[in-house]
Amino acid sequence: MTLALILTGPPGAGKSSVLEALTTLLEIDGVEFSALESEQLGWGSPWLSAEQWLPQLAAVMALQRQETTDELCRVVEAVGADRSLVVLLVAAPEVVAARIDSREPDLWPGKANLIEHARSLAVSMPQDLAGVDAQVRTEGRAAVDVAAELRDVLGAALRPRG
């Protein structure tokens, strides 16, 4: 059985940091996995639309598996795992804004817009995003601690039910 963990959340919620920490923990545990930051598929100026990057994601995931309604559902579909677990990483608007402010260069013209967009998503995503199995807060926590929690959630999801 293949299990996909799909991390989502606003910019600055900790997705990249948590994913990096989680892959380290899984490797230490000897768990086979594939990891991909789907945002890299749309990166550019302007960013590619979901219609443009989702077919790329489906192709990459098919290769990683050795197999020939909305954006989140299409991501789950593109991943094509036997079971998917969607986790929303959550942080307060001021936290995501501060994280973006510290990581992005001041010279980048899109910085202010990204900060405001992230603030808005930090409020709307936990309330409005359907199809989420769990929400995990990241503020005030080290990425490795959040990753350890996710590793435990993955382990529980893989155990036989009943």
C-alpha positions as CSV (number, residue, x, y, z in Angstrom):
1,M,0.0,0.0,0.0
2,T,1.2,3.5,-0.8
3,L,0.4,6.3,1.5
4,A,0.7,9.9,0.5
5,L,1.1,12.8,3.0
6,I,0.1,16.0,1.4
7,L,1.2,19.0,3.3
8,T,-0.5,22.3,2.6
9,G,-0.7,25.6,4.2
10,P,-0.1,29.3,3.6
11,P,3.3,30.6,2.7
12,G,5.4,30.8,5.9
13,A,3.5,28.0,7.7
14,G,6.6,25.7,7.6
15,K,5.9,23.3,4.8
16,S,9.4,23.2,3.4
17,S,11.1,23.0,6.8
18,V,8.8,20.4,8.1
19,L,9.1,18.3,4.9
20,E,12.9,18.4,5.1
21,A,12.8,17.3,8.8
22,L,10.3,14.6,8.1
23,T,12.3,13.1,5.3
24,T,15.3,12.9,7.6
25,L,13.3,11.1,10.3
26,L,11.9,8.7,7.7
27,E,15.4,8.0,6.4
28,I,16.6,7.3,9.9
29,D,13.7,4.9,10.4
30,G,14.5,3.1,7.2
31,V,11.2,4.0,5.6
32,E,11.1,4.2,1.8
33,F,9.6,7.4,0.6
34,S,9.4,10.0,-2.2
35,A,9.3,13.7,-1.5
36,L,8.4,16.6,-3.8
37,E,7.6,20.2,-3.3
38,S,4.9,20.7,-5.9
39,E,5.3,24.5,-5.7
40,Q,8.6,24.0,-7.6
41,L,6.6,22.9,-10.6
42,G,4.9,26.2,-11.0
43,W,7.8,28.5,-10.0
44,G,8.4,31.4,-12.4
45,S,7.2,34.8,-13.2
46,P,4.3,34.7,-13.6
47,W,3.6,31.5,-11.6
48,L,2.1,28.6,-13.7
49,S,-1.5,27.9,-13.1
50,A,-2.7,24.7,-11.5
51,E,-3.9,23.5,-14.9
52,Q,-0.3,23.9,-16.1
53,W,1.6,22.3,-13.2
54,L,-0.8,19.5,-12.1
55,P,-0.1,17.3,-15.2
56,Q,3.6,17.6,-14.3
57,L,2.9,16.5,-10.7
58,A,0.9,13.5,-12.0
59,A,3.8,12.5,-14.3
60,V,6.4,12.9,-11.6
61,M,4.4,10.9,-9.0
62,A,3.8,8.1,-11.6
63,L,7.5,7.8,-12.1
64,Q,8.2,7.8,-8.4
65,R,5.6,5.0,-7.9
66,Q,7.1,3.1,-10.9
67,E,3.8,3.2,-12.6
68,T,3.1,4.2,-16.0
69,T,-13.4,19.8,-7.6
70,D,-10.7,21.8,-6.6
71,E,-6.9,22.2,-6.6
72,L,-6.4,20.1,-3.4
73,C,-8.6,17.2,-4.7
74,R,-6.7,17.3,-8.0
75,V,-3.4,17.2,-6.2
76,V,-4.6,14.1,-4.2
77,E,-5.8,12.6,-7.6
78,A,-2.5,13.4,-9.3
79,V,-0.5,11.7,-6.5
80,G,-2.5,8.6,-7.0
81,A,-1.6,6.8,-3.8
82,D,-3.8,4.0,-2.3
83,R,-4.5,6.4,0.6
84,S,-3.8,10.1,1.1
85,L,-3.6,12.0,4.2
86,V,-3.9,15.8,3.8
87,V,-2.4,17.9,6.6
88,L,-2.8,21.6,6.8
89,L,0.1,23.4,8.6
90,V,-1.3,26.3,10.5
91,A,0.3,29.4,12.0
92,A,-1.1,32.8,13.0
93,P,-1.1,35.6,10.3
94,E,1.6,37.6,12.1
95,V,3.8,34.5,12.3
96,V,3.6,33.6,8.6
97,A,4.2,37.3,7.8
98,A,7.3,37.4,10.0
99,R,8.7,34.2,8.5
100,I,8.3,35.5,5.0
101,D,9.7,38.8,5.9
102,S,12.9,37.2,7.3
103,R,13.4,34.8,4.4
104,E,12.6,36.8,1.3
105,P,15.0,39.6,0.1
106,D,13.8,43.1,0.5
107,L,14.7,43.8,-3.1
108,W,12.1,41.3,-4.4
109,P,9.1,43.3,-5.8
110,G,6.6,40.5,-4.8
111,K,7.5,40.4,-1.1
112,A,4.8,42.8,0.2
113,N,2.1,41.1,-1.8
114,L,3.2,37.6,-0.7
115,I,3.2,38.7,3.0
116,E,-0.4,40.1,2.6
117,H,-1.5,37.0,0.7
118,A,0.0,34.7,3.4
119,R,-1.8,36.7,6.1
120,S,-5.1,36.2,4.4
121,L,-4.5,32.5,3.8
122,A,-3.5,32.0,7.4
123,V,-7.0,33.0,8.3
124,S,-9.1,31.5,5.5
125,M,-7.4,28.1,4.9
126,P,-8.2,26.7,8.4
127,Q,-11.8,27.8,8.1
128,D,-12.5,27.2,4.4
129,L,-10.3,24.5,3.0
130,A,-12.3,21.2,2.5
131,G,-10.6,17.8,2.3
132,V,-8.2,18.3,5.1
133,D,-7.7,15.3,7.5
134,A,-5.8,17.2,10.2
135,Q,-4.5,20.6,11.1
136,V,-1.1,21.0,12.8
137,R,0.0,24.2,14.4
138,T,3.7,25.1,13.7
139,E,4.2,28.4,15.6
140,G,6.5,28.1,18.5
141,R,7.6,24.6,17.5
142,A,10.7,23.3,15.9
143,A,10.3,21.8,12.4
144,V,11.7,18.4,13.7
145,D,9.0,18.3,16.4
146,V,6.2,18.9,13.9
147,A,7.8,16.3,11.6
148,A,7.9,13.7,14.5
149,E,4.2,14.3,15.0
150,L,3.5,13.8,11.3
151,R,5.7,10.6,11.3
152,D,3.5,9.3,14.1
153,V,0.3,10.2,12.2
154,L,1.7,8.4,9.1
155,G,2.5,5.3,11.2
156,A,-1.0,5.2,12.7
157,A,-2.5,5.6,9.2
158,L,-0.5,2.5,8.0
159,R,-1.6,0.3,10.8
160,P,-4.3,-2.2,10.0
161,R,-7.7,-1.1,11.2
162,G,-10.0,-3.2,13.3
